Amino acid sequence: MLKGKNYEGSIKHLNLALWLHPEDGSKKKFKRLVESHQAAAYFKLKNYKKAVELGEESYKTNTSYRSKVRPS
């Protein structure tokens, strides 16, 4: 949906994905991934404050999962 530029729809569907995801121990990594996509959608909507808030919250609540990409 992000590719189709339907950012509002993307945010709604990503919220639904989080709600439907099973509590089987894999949710932390999944949640971090979904929240990063939500932050990107908010950024595209020029809602920078919400994008930063969501990114910071995700980073603080999911400290055990870090991106494998390292700055050069």
C-alpha positions as CSV (number, residue, x, y, z in Angstrom):
1,M,0.0,0.0,0.0
2,L,2.9,2.3,0.6
3,K,3.9,1.9,-3.1
4,G,0.3,2.9,-4.1
5,K,0.6,6.0,-2.0
6,N,-2.5,5.1,0.0
7,Y,-0.8,6.1,3.3
8,E,-3.9,6.5,5.4
9,G,-5.1,3.0,4.3
10,S,-1.6,1.6,5.0
11,I,-1.7,2.9,8.5
12,K,-5.1,1.3,9.1
13,H,-4.1,-2.0,7.7
14,L,-0.8,-2.0,9.6
15,N,-2.8,-1.4,12.9
16,L,-5.0,-4.3,12.0
17,A,-2.0,-6.5,11.3
18,L,-0.7,-5.7,14.8
19,W,-4.0,-6.5,16.4
20,L,-4.3,-9.8,14.6
21,H,-0.8,-11.0,15.1
22,P,-0.6,-13.9,17.5
23,E,1.1,-13.6,20.9
24,D,3.6,-16.4,20.1
25,G,6.8,-14.7,21.0
26,S,7.5,-13.4,17.5
27,K,5.5,-10.2,18.0
28,K,8.4,-8.0,19.1
29,K,10.2,-8.2,15.8
30,F,7.0,-8.1,13.8
31,K,5.8,-5.0,15.8
32,R,9.0,-3.2,15.2
33,L,8.8,-3.9,11.5
34,V,5.2,-2.7,11.3
35,E,5.9,0.4,13.3
36,S,8.7,1.3,11.0
37,H,6.3,1.1,8.0
38,Q,3.7,3.2,9.9
39,A,6.4,5.8,10.7
40,A,7.3,5.9,7.0
41,A,3.6,6.4,6.1
42,Y,3.2,9.2,8.6
43,F,6.4,10.8,7.2
44,K,5.0,10.6,3.6
45,L,1.8,12.3,4.9
46,K,4.1,15.1,6.3
47,N,3.0,14.3,9.8
48,Y,6.6,14.4,11.0
49,K,5.8,14.7,14.7
50,K,3.8,11.4,14.7
51,A,6.5,9.7,12.6
52,V,9.2,10.6,15.0
53,E,7.1,9.7,18.1
54,L,6.2,6.3,16.6
55,G,9.9,5.7,15.7
56,E,11.1,6.7,19.1
57,E,8.5,4.6,21.0
58,S,9.2,1.6,18.9
59,Y,13.0,1.9,19.5
60,K,12.5,2.3,23.3
61,T,10.0,-0.6,23.6
62,N,11.9,-3.0,21.4
63,T,15.5,-2.7,22.6
64,S,16.3,-6.4,21.9
65,Y,15.7,-6.0,18.2
66,R,18.1,-3.8,16.3
67,S,18.5,-3.4,12.6
68,K,21.4,-5.3,11.0
69,V,22.3,-2.2,9.0
70,R,25.2,-0.4,10.4
71,P,26.3,3.1,9.5
72,S,29.5,3.2,7.4
